[in-house]
């Protein structure tokens, strides 16, 4: 029942934007036989009249069509340059005159940043995408304020506040201001891990970038809370638990309690360990360069071991390096893990796609102002035309 009323209301809104000159003494039906003689635009200052008319369906010389005017208004609104659009339809001797009345959205006259003492204005300005000359959008201004706030969080200013505001000028433009209250840097008082029944908290927190503050934190950045570091820490917590066999360990939630007066925060991370998984089997597929026995002998994570994400990662690097010395610089080693919840065992299969060999092309030596090229080249462990050995290249 509700939808039956929505359509008429929408049409009424569009029709209300199309007005007819009350001084014209002719019926609405008369328009159907008239030609659009002239289209004028009033109220525009930045957007040229020709641009506005270009996006309209109604054209001079065409037969007048009332439904086309509705489409004209829709299209002009989609340009996102106008706050208000109406079209007057006037009867003139030569036919019909359309008067498009627009009110342009204000443009940005200036963008100012104030209140910052610790972080340079230039670095803050890099986070601001709204610029002078752009059409003012309140949503974009608020988004920019949030980006500045995130920048301060990344630099350890957890209590920083950004207040965006704008003011219309006499010429109809808008001046924007971002007022910043930096506040103190937030120091981490305590980090708690909840739900880790098997792996001690100390075993987890020692790998985190975020550390609890100490005496020297007032002189250094140690113990300062940084949002980007903390987001990485949540992934590290999961990785540490997975290194201890908890294949499906995850961070369920976290809580940050902030005390602005004491300029400190307390962090609680809630985890779910899940069951410990062991390795049932390890296999390798898709190889033609080495024998499977050669490759299997290089792996550290074997059948019967407790699963470790770290050891599996090292095995992937080992396999990658084996192919790198043979010239397969773009080898892909993809682990495929199949787990059995009933037995708490997993099967690991490394799928290898070594691709084509890479060869060394021309070697250019640059930056050697005093040493001759041949002196540099004779110290290299590789030559032009050789198979690329990325291990030698890195050395």
N, C-alpha and C positions, 0 to 999 in steps of 0.2 A: 504494500500500500504506500509505503514511504517513497519508493522510486517513481511512482506516478506523479508526484508533485515536484520532484527534482528537475525534470526536464522542462516543464513550463516556466519555473522560476529562472532557470538558466537562460532560456530564450528571452524572457522579459528583461533580464539584465542587459543582454546585448542590444535588444530593441530600444532600451532606454538611452543607449549611447548614440542612437541615430535619431536626430531631431529634424523636424520639418519647419521651415519658415512659416510662421502663423499668418504672414501677410500674403501668402500665395493662395489665390482663390481657385484651387483645382483639387480634384479628388485624388486619392492615393492611386486609383487605377490609371490616372493620366501619366504616371511615371513610366508605365510599362512601354509606352510608345515614344518616350523621349530619349534623346542622345545626351551623353555626358559631354557637355560643352567645355567645362573648365574644372580643374581641380586645384584648389589653393590650400596652402598649409599655413597656419598661424600658431604662434607660441613657441616655435623652434628657434634655437640660437646656435647650438653646436651641430645638430644633425641637419644637413642640407635638405631643402625641400625636394630636390631631385631624388635623393636617397629614399626618402619617405614614400614618394609616389612610385618609385621603382618596385617596392615591396608590396604594393597594393594590387589587387586583381582588377579593380576598376581602372579604366584607362579613358583618356579623352578620345572621343570619337566612337566609343562603344555604346551599345544600347544600355540604358540605365536598368540595373537589377538590384532590388532591395536586399536580397539574400547575399549578394556579393559584398555589400557593405559590412555585414556581420563577419565575413571572412577577412575583410580588410582589417578590421579592428583586432581580430585574433592574431593575424600575422604581425601587425605593428607591435602588439604587446609582447610577442615572442622575441622581438629584437632586444627586449630588456633595457630600453633606453627611456621609457616613459612611465610616469606615475598615473597619468590619466589621458584618455583619448575619447573624443566624441567627433561625430561627423554630422554637420548640418547639410541638409538638402534644400537648395533654393531653386525656385523656378525663375528662369531668366528667358529673355526673348529668343535666344539661340538654342535653348534646351534646358539642361539641368546643370547647376553649379554645385560642386561638392566642396565644402569648407571643412578641412581636417584640423580640428583644434587639439593641440597636444600640450602636455606639461611635462617637460623633460626632468628626468631624475638629476639631482645635483651632482656635479663632478667634484673630485677631491682637489682642494686648493693647496693643502700642505699636510704633512705627516710629521709630528714631533714626538720625541721620546724624552722623558724627564724622570728624575729621581734615581737613576742608576749611578752608583758610585764605584762598585767593584768590577762590573763587566762593561767593556767598551761599547759606546753607542754604535759604532760600526758593526760590531759582531751581532748586536741585538737587531740592527736594521736588516741584516741578512735573513732574519726570520719573518720580516714584514713583507708581504706580497702586495699589499694595497699601496699604490703609488699615486703621485700627483698626476692629475689629468684623467684618471680612471673614474668611471661612474661609481658613486658612493653606494655601498651595500653594507647595511648594518651587520648582516650575517658574516660577511668577510672580515669586518673590523673585529668582531667577537672571536672569530677563528684565529686571527693574527694575535690577539691578546693571549689566547690559549697556547699558541706556538712560542710566544715569549716566555710564558710561565713554564713550559716544558724545558726550554733552554736553561732557565734558572734551576729547575729541578736536576737537570743533568750535571750542572756545575755545583751541586750540593746545597743550594738555597731552597730548602724544603718549605720554608715559611714565606717565601716571596709572594707578593700580591701585585697583580697588574690590573689597573683600572682604566678601561678605554672610555673615551668620550669624544663627542663631536659638537661643533658649533657652526651654524650657518652664517655665512658672511653676507655683506650687503649685496654683492653681485650674484647671489644665489648659489654660491659654491659652499663647500664644507671643509672645515679645518679639523683634522683628527689629532688627538693627543693620547699617548699611552703613558700614564703616570705609574711609576714603579716604586714599590716599597720593598726593597730587597730583603730586609730582615737578616738575622744571623744565619750562618750555616748550621745545619742540623747534625748533631753528633749522635752516633748510635750507642745507646746505653746498654742494650742487651738484645741478643738474638736467641730466640727459642725455637726449637724444632719439636713439634708435637706429632706423635704417631709412629715415630721411629723406634720400634720395639727391639730391633736386633742390632742396628748400626748406631753406635754412640753419637751424640750430638757433636762432640769434638771432632770426630772422624769426618763429619760432613762440613762443619763450619771452617775447618782449616783450608778448604779449597775455595772458599767464597771470596769474591772481590770486596764485598761489604764486610767490614770488621768492626768489632766493638771498640769504642774509643778508650783511650788511656791518658796518662799524664801529658804525653807529648802531642796529643791531638790538637791542643790549642796553638801549637807552633807549626804543625804539619797538616797535611790533608788526610792522614790516617784516621779512620773512624768517622769520616764525614759521609753522610748518606747521599748517594747519587742514584737517581732513579734508573738510568740506563744500566748501571752496574748491577743494581738489584734485580732487574728483569733478566739479566744473564745468569744471576745467581740462582733463580728459580729453576732454570734449565740444568745448572750444575748440580743442584740438590738431587734432581731426578737421575742424572748421570752417575753420581756417587752411589746411590742406592742400587742402580742397575749393575754397577761394577761388583756389587756383592751378591749377585744372583737374582735380584728382584727385578725380573724382566719387565713387569708391568707396573713398577713403582711410579707414582705420580704425585705432583703437588696438587692437593685438593683446593686449598685456599690459603690466604695470608691476611694478616692484620697488622696495621701500622698505627701505633698509639703515639701521638705527637704532643709534646709539652713545649709550647712556644716560650713560656717564661723561663724554663730551664734549658731551652734550646737543645732539647734531646728527644730522641724517639726510641721506642721499643718495638721490636719486630717479632712477630710470631708466625711461623710457617707450618701449616698443617699438611702432613704427608700421609700417603697410604702405601705401605710397603708391598703388600700382596705376598704370594708364595715365592719361595726360592726355586729357580729352574736350573736343571743341569743339562749338559750337552749330550744328546743321544748319539748324534753322528755329525760328521763334517765331510762335505764333498765339494768337488770343483768341476765346473762344466764349461765347455766352449773353448778349450785350449788346443793349440797345435804347435806351440813353440817349445814348451817344456813337457816332460812326462808328468802325469799326475802324481807319481811317487816323488819326483823332485820338488814339486810345489807343496805337497802335503808335509814333507819333511821340514819345511821352513815355517810352518804354522805353530803358534804357541797355544792357541785354544783348541783342545782336542776332546774327543769323545770321553765322557766320564767326568770332565771338569765342571765346576760350577760356572754358570754363564757369567761373563764379564763383558760389558760394552766396551771398556777400554782395551781389553786384549783383542777383541774382534776388530776394533779400529786399527790397532797396530798391525794385525795380520793383513788388513786391506792395504796398508801402506807398504808392507813387505812385498806383497804380490805386485803392487804397482811399480816398486823400484826394480823388481826382477825383470819386468818388461821394459822399463826405461833404459836399462843398460844394453838392451838389444835393439834400441832405436824406436820402440813403440811409445812415443811421447804422449799419445792421446788415449792410452788404454783406459777402459772403464772396468772397474771391479765392483760388482753390485751384489751385496749379500741378500739372500732370500731366507727368511726365518719362518719356520713352521713350528708352532707350539702346540702341545697337547696338555690341556688343562687337567685331564684326568691323571696322567702320569707325572705331570710337572717336568716334562722333558721337551727339548727343542732339537730340531734338525736344521743345521746351517748349510746352505749351498751357496758357494761363491760363483757367480756367473761372470765370465771374463769375455770381453770384446776388445781385442787388442788393436783392431783397425790396421792401417797401413804404416809401414816404417817411415820415419822422417829422416831426411838427410840435411847436412849442413850446407847452406848455400854460400854466398859471398860473406866474408868476414870484414867488417869495417872497423878501423881503429880511430877513435876520435878523442880529443882532449889531451893528446900527447904533444905538448908544446916543445919539450926538450928531448924526449926519447924518440928515436927513429922507429918507424912501423915494424921493421924486420926484427928489432930487438924485442918488441912486445910479442910478436907472433911466435918467436922461437920458444917463448915461455908457456905458450898455450898447450894444453893436453889434447887438442883436437885440431883437425885441419878441414879445409873446404873439401866438400865431396864425400866426407866420411858419414857413416851412419851416426845419427845424433844420439849421444849418450848423455842423458840429463844429469846423471850422477857426476860425470866428469865436468859437465858445464857448471854445475853448482860449486864444484871444488875450485 
